[in-house]
Amino acid sequence: MAKLARRPTVEKIIDRKRTWIADTLNPESPKYDPTFPQPFRINGSQTNTWILEEVYAWVDTQIEKARRHVA
């Protein structure tokens, strides 16, 4: 079973705030990242929810990219 997280938890994991997440998810923004995990809403909730495994996988990918540029 997938573990889920709401925005405040995702903010802590990626060390970014709400506006950064919104820009990253917005295809109109220059900061848009199509690889960033897409949130969803459960049963008509107003709150975005993410699958934790997807968030951690995205973080791992960012770390790998950063290390490739340093080496």
PyMOL commands that place a pseudoatom at each C-alpha (Angstrom):
pseudoatom trace, name=CA, resn=MET, resi=1, chain=A, elem=C, hetatm=0, pos=[0.000, 0.000, 0.000]
pseudoatom trace, name=CA, resn=ALA, resi=2, chain=A, elem=C, hetatm=0, pos=[1.279, 3.436, -0.924]
pseudoatom trace, name=CA, resn=LYS, resi=3, chain=A, elem=C, hetatm=0, pos=[1.987, 5.956, 1.805]
pseudoatom trace, name=CA, resn=LEU, resi=4, chain=A, elem=C, hetatm=0, pos=[0.587, 9.400, 1.181]
pseudoatom trace, name=CA, resn=ALA, resi=5, chain=A, elem=C, hetatm=0, pos=[1.746, 12.888, 2.164]
pseudoatom trace, name=CA, resn=ARG, resi=6, chain=A, elem=C, hetatm=0, pos=[0.173, 16.309, 2.143]
pseudoatom trace, name=CA, resn=ARG, resi=7, chain=A, elem=C, hetatm=0, pos=[1.887, 19.517, 1.107]
pseudoatom trace, name=CA, resn=PRO, resi=8, chain=A, elem=C, hetatm=0, pos=[3.495, 20.428, 4.478]
pseudoatom trace, name=CA, resn=THR, resi=9, chain=A, elem=C, hetatm=0, pos=[5.233, 17.039, 4.572]
pseudoatom trace, name=CA, resn=VAL, resi=10, chain=A, elem=C, hetatm=0, pos=[6.386, 17.358, 0.963]
pseudoatom trace, name=CA, resn=GLU, resi=11, chain=A, elem=C, hetatm=0, pos=[7.718, 20.859, 1.748]
pseudoatom trace, name=CA, resn=LYS, resi=12, chain=A, elem=C, hetatm=0, pos=[9.847, 19.416, 4.563]
pseudoatom trace, name=CA, resn=ILE, resi=13, chain=A, elem=C, hetatm=0, pos=[11.135, 16.533, 2.452]
pseudoatom trace, name=CA, resn=ILE, resi=14, chain=A, elem=C, hetatm=0, pos=[12.224, 18.718, -0.475]
pseudoatom trace, name=CA, resn=ASP, resi=15, chain=A, elem=C, hetatm=0, pos=[13.087, 21.773, 1.659]
pseudoatom trace, name=CA, resn=ARG, resi=16, chain=A, elem=C, hetatm=0, pos=[10.963, 24.114, -0.471]
pseudoatom trace, name=CA, resn=LYS, resi=17, chain=A, elem=C, hetatm=0, pos=[7.832, 26.173, 0.146]
pseudoatom trace, name=CA, resn=ARG, resi=18, chain=A, elem=C, hetatm=0, pos=[4.361, 26.239, -1.382]
pseudoatom trace, name=CA, resn=THR, resi=19, chain=A, elem=C, hetatm=0, pos=[5.170, 28.811, -4.090]
pseudoatom trace, name=CA, resn=TRP, resi=20, chain=A, elem=C, hetatm=0, pos=[8.157, 26.796, -5.331]
pseudoatom trace, name=CA, resn=ILE, resi=21, chain=A, elem=C, hetatm=0, pos=[6.004, 23.676, -5.544]
pseudoatom trace, name=CA, resn=ALA, resi=22, chain=A, elem=C, hetatm=0, pos=[3.272, 25.595, -7.386]
pseudoatom trace, name=CA, resn=ASP, resi=23, chain=A, elem=C, hetatm=0, pos=[5.795, 26.998, -9.892]
pseudoatom trace, name=CA, resn=THR, resi=24, chain=A, elem=C, hetatm=0, pos=[7.325, 23.568, -10.406]
pseudoatom trace, name=CA, resn=LEU, resi=25, chain=A, elem=C, hetatm=0, pos=[3.907, 22.089, -11.187]
pseudoatom trace, name=CA, resn=ASN, resi=26, chain=A, elem=C, hetatm=0, pos=[2.795, 24.958, -13.469]
pseudoatom trace, name=CA, resn=PRO, resi=27, chain=A, elem=C, hetatm=0, pos=[3.562, 24.348, -17.166]
pseudoatom trace, name=CA, resn=GLU, resi=28, chain=A, elem=C, hetatm=0, pos=[3.381, 28.125, -17.753]
pseudoatom trace, name=CA, resn=SER, resi=29, chain=A, elem=C, hetatm=0, pos=[6.198, 28.799, -15.265]
pseudoatom trace, name=CA, resn=PRO, resi=30, chain=A, elem=C, hetatm=0, pos=[9.873, 28.935, -16.248]
pseudoatom trace, name=CA, resn=LYS, resi=31, chain=A, elem=C, hetatm=0, pos=[10.505, 26.785, -13.159]
pseudoatom trace, name=CA, resn=TYR, resi=32, chain=A, elem=C, hetatm=0, pos=[8.208, 24.014, -14.428]
pseudoatom trace, name=CA, resn=ASP, resi=33, chain=A, elem=C, hetatm=0, pos=[9.584, 20.520, -13.935]
pseudoatom trace, name=CA, resn=PRO, resi=34, chain=A, elem=C, hetatm=0, pos=[7.580, 17.779, -15.644]
pseudoatom trace, name=CA, resn=THR, resi=35, chain=A, elem=C, hetatm=0, pos=[9.453, 15.186, -13.577]
pseudoatom trace, name=CA, resn=PHE, resi=36, chain=A, elem=C, hetatm=0, pos=[8.136, 16.547, -10.278]
pseudoatom trace, name=CA, resn=PRO, resi=37, chain=A, elem=C, hetatm=0, pos=[5.523, 14.179, -8.796]
pseudoatom trace, name=CA, resn=GLN, resi=38, chain=A, elem=C, hetatm=0, pos=[1.954, 15.174, -9.577]
pseudoatom trace, name=CA, resn=PRO, resi=39, chain=A, elem=C, hetatm=0, pos=[-0.392, 15.605, -6.612]
pseudoatom trace, name=CA, resn=PHE, resi=40, chain=A, elem=C, hetatm=0, pos=[-3.964, 14.393, -6.571]
pseudoatom trace, name=CA, resn=ARG, resi=41, chain=A, elem=C, hetatm=0, pos=[-7.035, 14.925, -4.421]
pseudoatom trace, name=CA, resn=ILE, resi=42, chain=A, elem=C, hetatm=0, pos=[-8.824, 12.188, -2.551]
pseudoatom trace, name=CA, resn=ASN, resi=43, chain=A, elem=C, hetatm=0, pos=[-12.637, 12.066, -2.587]
pseudoatom trace, name=CA, resn=GLY, resi=44, chain=A, elem=C, hetatm=0, pos=[-13.123, 15.694, -3.605]
pseudoatom trace, name=CA, resn=SER, resi=45, chain=A, elem=C, hetatm=0, pos=[-10.784, 17.006, -0.905]
pseudoatom trace, name=CA, resn=GLN, resi=46, chain=A, elem=C, hetatm=0, pos=[-9.373, 20.510, -1.327]
pseudoatom trace, name=CA, resn=THR, resi=47, chain=A, elem=C, hetatm=0, pos=[-5.954, 19.292, -0.205]
pseudoatom trace, name=CA, resn=ASN, resi=48, chain=A, elem=C, hetatm=0, pos=[-3.261, 18.064, -2.565]
pseudoatom trace, name=CA, resn=THR, resi=49, chain=A, elem=C, hetatm=0, pos=[-1.812, 14.677, -1.735]
pseudoatom trace, name=CA, resn=TRP, resi=50, chain=A, elem=C, hetatm=0, pos=[1.369, 13.030, -3.037]
pseudoatom trace, name=CA, resn=ILE, resi=51, chain=A, elem=C, hetatm=0, pos=[2.579, 9.462, -3.049]
pseudoatom trace, name=CA, resn=LEU, resi=52, chain=A, elem=C, hetatm=0, pos=[5.634, 9.472, -0.781]
pseudoatom trace, name=CA, resn=GLU, resi=53, chain=A, elem=C, hetatm=0, pos=[7.556, 6.947, -2.878]
pseudoatom trace, name=CA, resn=GLU, resi=54, chain=A, elem=C, hetatm=0, pos=[7.290, 9.268, -5.891]
pseudoatom trace, name=CA, resn=VAL, resi=55, chain=A, elem=C, hetatm=0, pos=[8.531, 12.256, -3.876]
pseudoatom trace, name=CA, resn=TYR, resi=56, chain=A, elem=C, hetatm=0, pos=[11.518, 10.325, -2.523]
pseudoatom trace, name=CA, resn=ALA, resi=57, chain=A, elem=C, hetatm=0, pos=[12.317, 8.970, -6.001]
pseudoatom trace, name=CA, resn=TRP, resi=58, chain=A, elem=C, hetatm=0, pos=[12.285, 12.524, -7.384]
pseudoatom trace, name=CA, resn=VAL, resi=59, chain=A, elem=C, hetatm=0, pos=[14.645, 13.672, -4.596]
pseudoatom trace, name=CA, resn=ASP, resi=60, chain=A, elem=C, hetatm=0, pos=[17.008, 10.778, -5.350]
pseudoatom trace, name=CA, resn=THR, resi=61, chain=A, elem=C, hetatm=0, pos=[17.034, 11.766, -9.025]
pseudoatom trace, name=CA, resn=GLN, resi=62, chain=A, elem=C, hetatm=0, pos=[17.873, 15.374, -8.130]
pseudoatom trace, name=CA, resn=ILE, resi=63, chain=A, elem=C, hetatm=0, pos=[20.758, 14.198, -5.950]
pseudoatom trace, name=CA, resn=GLU, resi=64, chain=A, elem=C, hetatm=0, pos=[22.099, 12.018, -8.779]
pseudoatom trace, name=CA, resn=LYS, resi=65, chain=A, elem=C, hetatm=0, pos=[21.906, 14.949, -11.231]
pseudoatom trace, name=CA, resn=ALA, resi=66, chain=A, elem=C, hetatm=0, pos=[23.725, 17.247, -8.806]
pseudoatom trace, name=CA, resn=ARG, resi=67, chain=A, elem=C, hetatm=0, pos=[26.486, 14.713, -8.230]
pseudoatom trace, name=CA, resn=ARG, resi=68, chain=A, elem=C, hetatm=0, pos=[27.004, 14.224, -11.957]
pseudoatom trace, name=CA, resn=HIS, resi=69, chain=A, elem=C, hetatm=0, pos=[27.544, 17.962, -12.389]
pseudoatom trace, name=CA, resn=VAL, resi=70, chain=A, elem=C, hetatm=0, pos=[30.078, 18.118, -9.552]
pseudoatom trace, name=CA, resn=ALA, resi=71, chain=A, elem=C, hetatm=0, pos=[32.198, 15.204, -10.730]
for i in range(1, 71): cmd.bond("trace and resi %d" % i, "trace and resi %d" % (i + 1))
show_as sticks, trace
zoom trace
